């Protein structure tokens, strides 16, 4: 086994331990930058041929939760790194290739590339008896390597495994067309002239339906449950810039909710007017869907809304309201399961996809030295949050901050999950939901403590 630790500290773990960062997307690069800024020795392992995560995948043609029509839903001012703003010539909502190029430029500017090992897949991460971590990785050439680290930062994202309805509608086995998940969707032109049913009204569902409607002979959007559709801009301002304004943060949560609900009524009316189900929950009690296009495409007749699929029969797709359409393809935009197959069982969530249990959404209380950056789902841009998480973790690694006891961390987790369940219900996705303003303040207070 190759050793990467030098010196000695308490319990056999060195005082200035090397860190392994897993993933070189937006969160992984933020982590690497925070460590480099403090002079902390690290290596970043990335299984793809380049940095950038999901933003480079559409152009690279790799399987992943992105597609050629993908653009930012958050304003570039809040999506760029604080020390390296996005170029002024980019539009407010850059497309995927621009974001990928920006992330590559950031890695070059920050001097991170020499510390990033590309085409290197992490096979396992195990904690040794002395508290250090053994990371086993494999290169594209098949070379397997084991190294020991004092700390591991997991920044590989949570859109990992495609989640299909279980069970699929009756008749799916004999459907005459193609069934695929959004993970395998690349471009609407691949379905030119076809009749396509898109299932799901989350971010990928509405994006893909709008994209398909410019190429397919017919595009149907099948929606089981109503979600709040929020345009990218209200009152001429990007919605995340509104949420960043001081006057917004001075409002109470009920006032914020009432403001948004009234603004949505003015901006787009009721969703039932478009043939979509009304949400069964108040805004901010579940994930919202950001889209400027889908309601317009419905109003122009380019996308036909329908309820949930009841069954399939040959090439026919039958819906729960008794209507049916002929289809050549079905695209399930039904989300993802978190999967960290290289981690110890039950960390950060068990095999049944229970709630994610992390102190301050970052620290595994029973796994000293293991941290997660970017395993959150905010209403708004994630960049400032992963930067703050990264800086806090770097302070912990550097010894400037001492974490509470495991019991105290578990108590904080329990309180957080109770509040989340009260607002969102009990789902794994809800357990990683955060409010940008309050969570950012919390992280900054931790750094200043």
C-alpha positions as CSV (number, residue, x, y, z in Angstrom):
1,X,0.0,0.0,0.0
2,X,1.3,3.5,-0.9
3,X,1.5,5.9,2.0
4,X,0.4,9.5,1.6
5,X,0.6,10.6,5.2
6,X,3.6,12.2,6.8
7,X,4.2,13.1,10.5
8,X,2.1,11.9,13.4
9,X,-0.8,13.2,15.3
10,X,-3.4,12.0,17.7
11,X,-4.7,8.5,17.2
12,X,-2.2,7.9,14.4
13,X,-3.7,10.5,12.1
14,X,-1.2,13.2,11.1
15,X,-1.7,16.8,12.2
16,X,-1.3,18.0,8.6
17,X,-3.0,15.2,6.7
18,X,-3.4,15.0,3.0
19,X,-7.0,15.3,1.7
20,X,-8.7,13.3,-1.1
21,X,-11.3,15.3,-3.0
22,X,-13.7,13.0,-5.1
23,X,-15.1,14.8,-8.1
24,X,-14.0,17.8,-10.2
25,X,-17.3,19.4,-10.9
26,X,-18.4,22.7,-9.5
27,X,-18.3,21.5,-5.9
28,X,-15.1,19.6,-6.2
29,X,-13.3,22.5,-7.7
30,X,-14.6,24.8,-4.9
31,X,-13.2,22.3,-2.4
32,X,-9.9,22.1,-4.1
33,X,-9.6,25.9,-4.3
34,X,-10.4,26.3,-0.6
35,X,-7.7,23.7,0.4
36,X,-5.1,25.2,-2.0
37,X,-5.8,28.7,-0.5
38,X,-4.7,27.4,2.9
39,X,-1.7,25.4,1.5
40,X,-3.3,22.1,2.5
41,X,-1.9,19.1,0.5
42,X,-4.6,17.4,-1.5
43,X,-5.4,15.3,-4.6
44,X,-8.6,15.4,-6.6
45,X,-9.8,12.3,-8.3
46,X,-12.2,12.6,-11.3
47,X,-13.4,9.7,-13.4
48,X,-14.2,11.8,-16.5
49,X,-11.6,13.0,-19.0
50,X,-11.9,16.6,-17.9
51,X,-13.2,18.9,-15.2
52,X,-16.7,20.4,-15.2
53,X,-19.0,17.6,-14.1
54,X,-22.5,17.5,-15.7
55,X,-21.8,20.8,-17.6
56,X,-19.3,19.2,-19.9
57,X,-21.2,16.0,-20.4
58,X,-23.6,17.1,-23.2
59,X,-20.7,18.3,-25.3
60,X,-18.6,15.3,-24.4
61,X,-21.4,12.9,-25.4
62,X,-21.2,11.0,-22.1
63,X,-24.1,9.5,-20.3
64,X,-25.3,11.8,-17.5
65,X,-28.1,14.1,-16.2
66,X,-27.6,16.8,-18.8
67,X,-28.6,17.4,-22.4
68,X,-27.6,19.7,-25.3
69,X,-30.3,22.3,-24.5
70,X,-29.2,22.7,-20.9
71,X,-28.7,26.2,-19.6
72,X,-28.3,27.7,-16.2
73,X,-31.5,28.4,-14.3
74,X,-29.6,30.8,-12.0
75,X,-28.1,34.1,-12.8
76,X,-24.4,34.1,-13.8
77,X,-23.6,36.6,-11.1
78,X,-24.6,34.2,-8.4
79,X,-23.3,31.0,-10.2
80,X,-19.7,32.1,-10.8
81,X,-17.1,31.6,-8.0
82,X,-16.6,34.7,-5.8
83,X,-12.9,35.0,-6.7
84,X,-13.4,34.3,-10.4
85,X,-16.6,35.9,-11.8
86,X,-18.2,34.6,-15.0
87,X,-17.1,36.6,-18.1
88,X,-19.2,39.8,-18.7
89,X,-19.8,38.8,-22.3
90,X,-21.7,35.7,-21.3
91,X,-25.6,36.0,-21.2
92,X,-27.4,36.0,-17.9
93,X,-28.2,32.3,-18.3
94,X,-25.2,30.7,-20.1
95,X,-25.5,27.4,-21.9
96,X,-23.8,24.2,-20.8
97,X,-20.7,24.6,-23.0
98,X,-20.1,28.1,-21.7
99,X,-20.4,26.8,-18.1
100,X,-18.0,23.9,-18.8
101,X,-15.5,26.3,-20.4
102,X,-15.8,28.6,-17.4
103,X,-15.2,25.8,-14.9
104,X,-12.1,24.7,-16.9
105,X,-10.8,28.3,-16.9
106,X,-11.3,28.5,-13.1
107,X,-9.3,25.3,-12.6
108,X,-6.5,26.7,-14.7
109,X,-6.6,30.1,-13.0
110,X,-6.6,28.6,-9.5
111,X,-3.7,26.3,-10.4
112,X,-5.7,23.2,-9.6
113,X,-5.1,21.1,-12.7
114,X,-1.7,19.6,-11.5
115,X,-3.5,18.2,-8.5
116,X,-6.4,16.7,-10.4
117,X,-6.1,13.1,-11.6
118,X,-8.5,12.7,-14.6
119,X,-9.9,9.4,-15.9
120,X,-9.5,8.0,-12.3
121,X,-12.5,6.2,-10.8
122,X,-12.8,5.8,-7.0
123,X,-13.6,2.1,-6.2
124,X,-13.7,2.2,-2.4
125,X,-13.2,4.5,0.5
126,X,-12.7,2.7,3.9
127,X,-11.7,4.0,7.3
128,X,-8.8,2.3,9.0
129,X,-8.4,1.5,12.6
130,X,-6.2,4.5,13.2
131,X,-8.9,6.8,11.8
132,X,-7.2,7.4,8.4
133,X,-8.9,6.7,5.1
134,X,-7.8,4.3,2.4
135,X,-8.9,5.3,-1.0
136,X,-8.7,2.7,-3.8
137,X,-8.8,4.1,-7.3
138,X,-8.4,2.8,-10.9
139,X,-7.1,4.6,-13.9
140,X,-8.4,4.3,-17.5
141,X,-5.5,1.9,-18.1
142,X,-6.8,-0.3,-15.4
143,X,-4.1,0.5,-12.8
144,X,-5.4,0.0,-9.3
145,X,-3.9,2.2,-6.6
146,X,-4.4,2.5,-2.8
147,X,-3.5,5.6,-0.9
148,X,-4.1,6.7,2.7
149,X,-5.6,10.1,3.6
150,X,-6.5,11.9,6.8
151,X,-9.6,13.4,5.3
152,X,-11.9,12.7,2.3
153,X,-14.3,15.2,0.7
154,X,-17.0,13.7,-1.4
155,X,-18.1,16.2,-4.1
156,X,-19.4,13.9,-6.8
157,X,-23.0,15.1,-6.8
158,X,-26.3,13.3,-6.2
159,X,-27.7,12.8,-9.7
160,X,-26.2,9.4,-9.9
161,X,-28.6,6.6,-10.7
162,X,-31.6,6.9,-12.9
163,X,-34.9,6.4,-11.0
164,X,-37.7,4.9,-13.0
165,X,-41.2,4.3,-11.7
166,X,-41.4,1.1,-9.8
167,X,-43.4,-0.7,-11.1
168,X,-43.6,0.7,-14.6
169,X,-47.1,1.0,-16.0
170,X,-48.8,-2.3,-17.2
171,X,-47.8,-3.1,-20.8
172,X,-44.4,-1.5,-20.6
173,X,-42.7,-4.8,-21.4
174,X,-44.5,-5.0,-24.8
175,X,-44.4,-1.3,-25.6
176,X,-43.6,-1.0,-29.3
177,X,-41.5,2.1,-29.0
178,X,-38.5,3.2,-27.1
179,X,-38.4,3.8,-23.3
180,X,-35.6,5.8,-21.9
181,X,-34.7,7.9,-18.8
182,X,-33.6,11.5,-19.1
183,X,-30.1,10.3,-18.2
184,X,-29.9,9.0,-21.8
185,X,-31.6,11.9,-23.5
186,X,-29.2,14.1,-25.5
187,X,-31.0,16.2,-28.1
188,X,-34.5,16.7,-29.5
189,X,-33.3,16.2,-33.1
190,X,-32.8,12.6,-32.2
191,X,-36.6,12.3,-32.2
192,X,-37.4,14.3,-35.3
193,X,-40.8,13.4,-36.6
194,X,-41.6,11.0,-33.8
195,X,-44.4,11.1,-31.2
196,X,-42.9,11.4,-27.7
197,X,-44.4,11.3,-24.2
198,X,-42.3,13.0,-21.5
199,X,-43.1,11.9,-18.0
200,X,-42.4,14.3,-15.1
201,X,-42.6,18.0,-14.5
202,X,-39.3,18.7,-12.7
203,X,-36.5,20.7,-14.3
204,X,-35.4,18.1,-16.8
205,X,-39.0,17.2,-17.7
206,X,-40.0,20.7,-18.7
207,X,-36.7,21.4,-20.4
208,X,-36.8,18.2,-22.4
209,X,-40.5,18.6,-23.4
210,X,-39.8,22.1,-24.6
211,X,-36.7,20.9,-26.5
212,X,-38.6,18.0,-28.1
213,X,-41.5,20.2,-29.2
214,X,-39.2,21.9,-31.7
215,X,-38.4,18.6,-33.4
216,X,-41.0,15.9,-32.6
217,X,-44.2,15.4,-34.5
218,X,-46.1,15.4,-31.2
219,X,-44.9,16.1,-27.6
220,X,-47.0,15.1,-24.7
221,X,-46.2,16.0,-21.1
222,X,-47.5,13.5,-18.6
223,X,-47.8,15.0,-15.1
224,X,-48.8,12.9,-12.0
225,X,-48.5,15.7,-9.4
226,X,-48.7,19.5,-9.7
227,X,-45.5,21.5,-9.0
228,X,-45.1,25.2,-8.8
229,X,-43.6,26.5,-12.1
230,X,-41.6,29.6,-11.5
231,X,-40.3,31.8,-14.4
232,X,-36.6,32.6,-14.4
233,X,-37.5,36.3,-14.0
234,X,-40.2,38.2,-12.1
235,X,-40.6,42.0,-12.4
236,X,-37.7,42.0,-14.9
237,X,-35.2,40.5,-12.4
238,X,-33.8,37.0,-12.1
239,X,-35.6,35.2,-9.3
240,X,-32.4,34.3,-7.5
241,X,-31.3,37.9,-7.6
242,X,-34.6,38.8,-6.0
243,X,-33.9,36.2,-3.3
244,X,-30.5,37.7,-2.8
245,X,-31.8,41.2,-2.2
246,X,-31.7,42.6,1.3
247,X,-35.4,43.5,1.3
248,X,-36.2,39.8,0.6
249,X,-34.2,38.5,3.5
250,X,-35.8,41.0,5.8
251,X,-39.2,39.4,5.1
252,X,-40.5,36.6,7.3
253,X,-41.0,33.2,5.6
254,X,-44.8,33.5,5.5
255,X,-44.3,37.0,3.9
256,X,-41.9,35.5,1.3
257,X,-44.3,32.7,0.5
258,X,-47.2,35.1,0.1
259,X,-45.1,37.5,-2.1
260,X,-44.1,34.7,-4.5
261,X,-47.6,33.2,-4.7
262,X,-49.1,36.6,-5.6
263,X,-46.3,37.3,-8.1
264,X,-46.9,33.9,-9.8
265,X,-50.6,34.6,-10.1
266,X,-49.8,37.9,-11.9
267,X,-47.0,36.4,-14.1
268,X,-48.8,33.3,-15.3
269,X,-52.2,32.8,-13.7
270,X,-53.3,29.4,-12.5
271,X,-51.6,26.2,-13.8
272,X,-55.0,24.6,-14.3
273,X,-55.6,27.2,-17.0
274,X,-52.8,25.4,-19.0
275,X,-54.3,21.9,-18.4
276,X,-51.8,21.1,-15.7
277,X,-52.7,19.9,-12.1
278,X,-52.6,22.6,-9.4
279,X,-49.9,21.9,-6.8
280,X,-51.3,20.2,-3.7
281,X,-48.9,22.2,-1.4
282,X,-47.8,25.8,-0.8
283,X,-44.8,27.2,-2.7
284,X,-41.5,26.3,-1.0
285,X,-43.0,23.2,0.6
286,X,-41.5,21.1,-2.3
287,X,-39.0,21.6,-5.0
288,X,-40.1,24.3,-7.5
289,X,-39.6,24.0,-11.3
290,X,-37.9,26.9,-13.0
291,X,-38.9,27.4,-16.6
292,X,-39.6,30.3,-18.9
293,X,-40.6,28.0,-21.8
294,X,-43.0,25.2,-20.9
295,X,-46.1,27.2,-20.3
296,X,-45.6,29.1,-23.5
297,X,-45.0,25.9,-25.4
298,X,-48.3,24.5,-24.0
299,X,-50.2,27.7,-24.9
300,X,-48.8,27.5,-28.5
301,X,-50.0,23.9,-28.8
302,X,-46.5,22.5,-29.1
303,X,-46.7,20.5,-25.9
304,X,-49.9,18.6,-24.9
305,X,-50.4,18.1,-21.1
306,X,-51.8,14.9,-19.9
307,X,-52.2,13.2,-16.5
308,X,-50.3,10.1,-15.3
309,X,-49.8,7.1,-17.6
310,X,-52.3,4.3,-16.7
311,X,-51.1,1.6,-19.1
312,X,-49.3,0.9,-22.4
313,X,-50.8,-1.2,-25.2
314,X,-48.5,-1.7,-28.2
315,X,-47.8,1.8,-29.4
316,X,-50.7,3.3,-27.4
317,X,-50.1,5.2,-24.2
318,X,-53.3,5.3,-22.1
319,X,-53.7,8.0,-19.4
320,X,-55.6,8.0,-16.1
321,X,-58.3,10.4,-17.5
322,X,-59.2,7.8,-20.2
323,X,-57.4,9.6,-23.1
324,X,-54.7,8.0,-25.1
325,X,-52.1,8.8,-27.7
326,X,-49.9,6.9,-30.1
327,X,-46.2,7.2,-29.2
328,X,-42.8,6.2,-30.6
329,X,-40.9,7.0,-27.4
330,X,-41.4,7.7,-23.7
331,X,-38.8,9.7,-21.8
332,X,-39.0,9.3,-18.1
333,X,-37.8,12.4,-16.3
334,X,-38.4,10.9,-12.9
335,X,-35.3,11.9,-11.0
336,X,-32.3,10.1,-9.6
337,X,-31.3,8.0,-6.6
338,X,-28.3,9.0,-4.6
339,X,-25.6,6.4,-4.8
340,X,-22.1,6.4,-3.3
341,X,-21.0,2.8,-4.0
342,X,-17.5,3.5,-2.9
343,X,-18.4,4.5,0.6
344,X,-19.1,2.4,3.7
345,X,-22.6,1.0,3.9
346,X,-25.2,3.5,5.3
347,X,-23.1,6.6,4.7
348,X,-24.6,9.1,4.2
349,X,-27.9,7.3,3.7
350,X,-28.9,3.6,4.0
351,X,-29.7,1.3,1.1
352,X,-33.4,2.1,1.3
353,X,-32.7,5.7,0.5
354,X,-33.4,7.0,4.0
355,X,-32.9,10.7,4.9
356,X,-29.3,11.9,4.5
357,X,-27.8,12.4,8.0
358,X,-25.0,15.0,8.0
359,X,-24.1,17.6,10.5
360,X,-24.7,21.0,9.0
361,X,-25.4,19.0,5.7
362,X,-21.6,18.4,5.5
363,X,-20.1,16.2,8.2
364,X,-20.7,12.5,8.9
365,X,-20.8,12.4,12.7
366,X,-19.8,8.8,13.0
367,X,-17.1,8.9,10.3
368,X,-14.4,11.4,11.5
369,X,-12.6,12.9,8.5
370,X,-15.4,12.4,6.0
371,X,-17.2,15.4,4.5
372,X,-19.7,16.0,1.7
373,X,-19.7,19.2,-0.3
374,X,-22.6,20.0,-2.6
375,X,-25.0,17.3,-1.3
376,X,-27.7,19.9,-0.9
377,X,-30.7,21.1,-2.9
378,X,-31.2,24.9,-2.6
379,X,-33.9,27.1,-4.0
380,X,-31.4,29.1,-6.1
381,X,-27.7,29.0,-7.0
382,X,-25.6,26.4,-5.2
383,X,-22.2,28.0,-5.9
384,X,-22.0,30.3,-2.8
385,X,-23.1,27.5,-0.7
386,X,-20.5,25.0,-1.9
387,X,-17.8,27.7,-1.5
388,X,-18.9,28.3,2.1
389,X,-19.0,24.6,2.8
390,X,-15.5,24.1,1.3
391,X,-14.0,26.9,3.3
392,X,-15.5,25.6,6.5
393,X,-14.2,22.1,5.8
394,X,-10.7,23.5,5.0
395,X,-10.8,25.3,8.4
396,X,-11.7,22.0,10.1
397,X,-8.9,20.1,8.2
398,X,-6.4,22.9,9.1
399,X,-7.3,22.6,12.8
400,X,-8.8,26.1,13.1
401,X,-12.2,24.6,14.0
402,X,-13.1,21.8,16.3
403,X,-16.3,19.9,15.7
404,X,-18.8,19.1,18.4
405,X,-19.1,15.6,19.8
406,X,-20.8,12.9,17.7
407,X,-23.8,13.1,20.0
408,X,-24.1,16.8,19.7
409,X,-23.9,16.5,15.9
410,X,-26.6,13.8,15.8
411,X,-28.8,16.1,17.9
412,X,-28.4,18.9,15.4
413,X,-29.2,16.5,12.6
414,X,-32.3,15.3,14.3
415,X,-33.6,18.8,14.9
416,X,-32.9,19.8,11.3
417,X,-34.7,16.7,9.9
418,X,-37.7,17.3,12.1
419,X,-38.0,20.8,10.7
420,X,-37.6,19.6,7.2
421,X,-40.2,16.9,7.6
422,X,-42.7,19.4,9.0
423,X,-42.2,21.6,5.9
424,X,-41.5,19.1,3.1
425,X,-42.5,15.7,4.3
426,X,-40.4,12.6,4.8
427,X,-38.3,11.9,1.7
428,X,-34.6,11.6,1.0
429,X,-34.8,14.5,-1.4
430,X,-36.3,16.7,1.2
431,X,-33.5,15.9,3.7
432,X,-31.0,17.8,1.5
433,X,-33.2,20.8,0.9
434,X,-31.8,24.1,2.2
435,X,-32.8,27.8,2.0
436,X,-29.9,29.8,0.4
437,X,-30.0,32.8,2.7
438,X,-30.3,31.2,6.1
439,X,-28.0,28.3,5.2
440,X,-25.3,30.7,3.9
441,X,-25.5,32.7,7.1
442,X,-25.3,29.6,9.2
443,X,-22.1,28.4,7.3
444,X,-20.5,31.9,7.7
445,X,-21.2,31.9,11.4
446,X,-19.5,28.5,11.7
447,X,-16.4,29.9,9.9
448,X,-16.4,32.9,12.2
449,X,-16.9,30.9,15.4
